[in-house]
Amino acid sequence: MATLVTFHAHPDDECIVTGGVMRKAFEEGHRVVLVVATRGEAGEIPDFLEEGEELWQRRVLETHAAADLLGVARVEFLGYLDSGMMGDALNTRPGSFWTADVEEAAQKLAALLAEEEASALTVYDSFGGYGHPDHIQVHRVGMRAAEIAGTPVYQAMVKESEFREAMRRAGMEVPSEMDGAVPESEITAGVEVSKYLGVKRAAMRAHASQIPEESFFLTLDDETFALPFGTEWFIHDGSGPATPLGL
């Protein structure tokens, strides 16, 4: 049994770019560990929170529910605050992940990698998929932690051409936040996860505060959903398997 550690910025991110790999690793007998930098305090506030309930509390519960579906054995939050979108005043508030010392945060993650004797770590590409400060910071912190711990690292990313086509079929415009995305020509490997798309979409539904039934992710027909999410893509520059755990 090997151990896969997936590092993400906010609750729900894990479903989108690595949910299939996580479930595949679990079903093939590996240990899966989810590490989340923040509790998603800056997310959309739904109208179904209980009286006195904070958004972050609901998002933590949703994370554990989704993790159960994806086969996660351990969930850890690093305790940083959600930085909001790029340019938001929350970027610079004390405790935000965007202002975290990269070396300090990397040491925390590296300690977990060493404790778990991690065989592979997933992070995001250098643009964080769509330029979100916390996603970019996941890349910076994760790459450094992998270096400290000597863990093979895989940068997860959505193939932009597939994402654009899915949005076109859905009659939607591609958000400007994707401008500047890492070119898909940098992708070195993909993991075919169409077998797990039902579980992946169920895990998304578990994050109901941020992924409502009317969202892009849940309203796509199965064929269109499979286009950007049926294969999970990675950049891996090191030696060893081209994909996490050789999946």
C-alpha positions in Angstrom: 0.0 0.0 0.0 1.2 3.5 -0.9 0.0 6.8 0.4 -1.3 9.6 -1.8 -1.5 13.1 -0.2 -3.6 15.7 -2.0 -3.1 19.3 -1.1 -5.9 21.9 -1.8 -6.8 25.5 -1.1 -10.4 25.3 0.0 -13.1 22.7 0.7 -14.6 21.4 -2.6 -11.4 22.0 -4.6 -10.4 18.4 -4.1 -13.4 17.0 -6.0 -12.8 19.1 -9.1 -9.2 18.3 -10.1 -8.3 15.2 -8.1 -11.5 13.5 -7.1 -11.2 10.7 -9.6 -7.6 10.0 -8.7 -8.4 10.0 -5.0 -11.2 7.4 -5.5 -9.1 5.3 -7.9 -6.2 5.2 -5.4 -8.6 4.1 -2.7 -10.2 1.4 -4.7 -6.7 0.1 -5.7 -5.8 -0.3 -2.0 -3.8 2.8 -1.3 -4.1 5.3 1.6 -5.5 8.7 0.6 -4.9 11.8 2.7 -6.5 15.2 2.1 -4.8 18.4 3.3 -6.7 21.7 3.0 -5.0 25.0 3.5 -8.1 27.0 4.6 -11.6 26.3 5.7 -13.1 28.4 2.9 -14.3 31.3 5.1 -14.6 33.6 2.1 -17.0 31.4 0.1 -20.6 32.1 -0.9 -22.9 32.1 2.2 -25.9 29.9 1.5 -29.4 30.5 2.9 -29.6 27.2 4.7 -27.0 27.7 7.5 -28.3 27.0 11.0 -28.8 29.9 13.4 -25.3 30.7 14.8 -23.5 28.4 12.3 -20.5 29.9 10.6 -19.8 29.2 6.9 -16.5 27.6 7.7 -18.2 25.1 10.1 -20.5 23.9 7.4 -17.6 23.7 4.9 -15.6 21.5 7.3 -18.6 19.1 7.6 -19.0 19.1 3.8 -15.3 18.3 3.4 -15.6 15.2 5.6 -18.7 14.1 3.8 -17.0 14.4 0.4 -13.8 12.8 1.7 -15.8 9.7 2.9 -17.2 9.4 -0.7 -13.7 9.7 -2.2 -12.1 7.1 0.1 -10.0 9.5 2.2 -8.5 8.0 5.3 -7.4 11.3 6.9 -8.4 15.0 6.5 -6.2 17.8 7.8 -6.7 21.6 7.7 -3.5 23.7 8.0 -5.5 26.5 9.7 -4.9 29.5 7.4 -7.7 31.9 6.4 -9.3 32.0 3.0 -7.7 34.9 1.1 -10.6 35.6 -1.3 -10.2 36.3 -5.0 -7.1 38.1 -6.3 -7.3 41.8 -5.5 -9.7 41.3 -2.6 -9.0 43.1 0.6 -9.0 39.7 2.3 -5.7 38.9 0.5 -3.7 40.8 3.1 -5.6 40.1 6.3 -3.5 38.6 9.1 -3.5 34.8 8.9 -4.5 34.6 5.2 -2.9 31.8 3.3 -1.7 34.3 0.6 0.4 36.2 3.2 1.7 33.0 4.9 5.4 32.5 5.0 6.0 29.8 2.3 8.9 28.2 4.1 6.9 28.0 7.4 3.8 26.5 5.7 6.0 24.1 3.7 7.6 22.8 6.8 4.1 22.0 8.2 3.1 20.1 5.1 6.5 18.4 4.9 6.2 17.1 8.4 2.8 15.5 7.5 4.4 14.0 4.3 7.1 12.5 6.4 4.7 11.2 9.0 2.6 9.6 6.3 5.6 8.3 4.4 3.9 9.8 1.4 4.5 8.2 -2.0 3.1 11.1 -4.0 1.8 14.6 -3.4 -0.6 16.5 -5.7 -0.7 20.3 -5.8 -1.8 22.8 -8.5 0.1 24.3 -11.4 1.9 27.6 -11.0 -1.2 29.6 -12.0 -3.4 27.7 -9.6 -5.8 26.8 -12.5 -7.5 30.2 -12.5 -5.2 32.7 -10.7 -6.7 32.4 -7.2 -4.1 33.5 -4.7 -4.7 30.5 -2.4 -4.3 28.2 -5.3 -1.1 29.8 -6.4 0.1 29.5 -2.8 -0.8 25.8 -2.7 1.6 25.4 -5.7 4.4 27.4 -4.0 4.0 25.7 -0.6 3.4 22.2 -2.0 6.4 22.3 -4.3 8.7 23.4 -1.5 7.2 20.8 0.9 7.8 18.1 -1.6 11.4 19.2 -2.0 11.9 19.2 1.8 10.3 15.7 2.3 11.7 14.2 -0.9 8.2 13.4 -2.1 7.3 13.0 -5.8 5.0 15.9 -6.7 2.3 16.2 -9.4 0.8 19.4 -10.5 -3.0 19.0 -11.2 -4.6 21.1 -13.8 -7.7 21.2 -16.0 -7.1 21.0 -19.7 -8.3 24.4 -20.9 -9.5 23.3 -24.3 -11.8 20.7 -22.8 -13.1 23.1 -20.1 -13.8 25.7 -22.8 -15.6 23.2 -24.9 -17.8 22.1 -22.0 -18.7 25.6 -21.2 -19.5 26.4 -24.9 -21.8 23.4 -25.0 -23.5 24.6 -21.8 -23.9 28.1 -23.4 -21.6 29.7 -20.9 -18.7 32.1 -21.3 -15.3 31.0 -20.0 -14.5 33.2 -17.0 -11.8 35.8 -17.4 -10.0 34.3 -14.4 -8.7 31.6 -16.7 -6.8 34.1 -18.8 -3.1 33.3 -18.2 -3.7 29.6 -17.5 -0.7 27.4 -17.8 -0.6 26.1 -21.4 -1.9 22.5 -21.7 1.2 21.7 -23.7 3.0 21.5 -20.4 0.9 18.5 -19.3 3.0 15.3 -19.1 0.4 12.7 -18.1 -3.3 12.0 -17.5 -5.3 9.6 -15.4 -8.5 8.3 -17.0 -11.1 8.4 -14.3 -14.5 8.2 -16.2 -15.3 5.1 -14.1 -15.4 7.3 -11.0 -17.4 10.3 -12.4 -20.5 9.3 -10.5 -18.6 9.4 -7.2 -16.8 12.5 -8.2 -20.1 14.3 -8.9 -21.6 12.9 -5.6 -18.6 14.4 -3.8 -19.3 17.7 -5.4 -22.9 17.5 -4.2 -21.6 17.0 -0.7 -20.3 20.6 -0.9 -23.8 22.0 -1.2 -23.0 25.4 0.3 -20.7 26.1 -2.7 -21.9 23.7 -5.4 -25.7 24.0 -5.6 -27.8 21.8 -7.9 -28.0 24.7 -10.4 -24.2 25.0 -10.7 -22.2 24.4 -13.8 -20.7 21.2 -12.4 -24.1 19.5 -11.6 -26.2 20.7 -14.5 -24.0 19.4 -17.3 -25.2 16.2 -19.0 -23.0 13.2 -18.4 -21.2 13.4 -21.8 -20.3 17.1 -21.4 -19.3 16.6 -17.8 -16.9 13.8 -18.8 -15.2 16.1 -21.3 -13.2 18.2 -18.8 -13.4 15.8 -15.8 -13.2 12.3 -17.2 -9.4 12.5 -17.3 -7.3 14.2 -14.6 -4.2 15.9 -15.9 -0.8 16.4 -14.3 2.6 18.0 -14.8 5.4 15.8 -13.3 9.0 16.7 -14.0 10.8 14.2 -11.7 11.8 10.6 -12.1 9.4 7.7 -11.2 5.8 7.1 -12.3 4.4 9.7 -14.7 1.2 9.8 -12.6 0.6 9.7 -8.8 1.3 6.2 -7.5 1.5 5.1 -11.2 -2.3 5.1 -11.4 
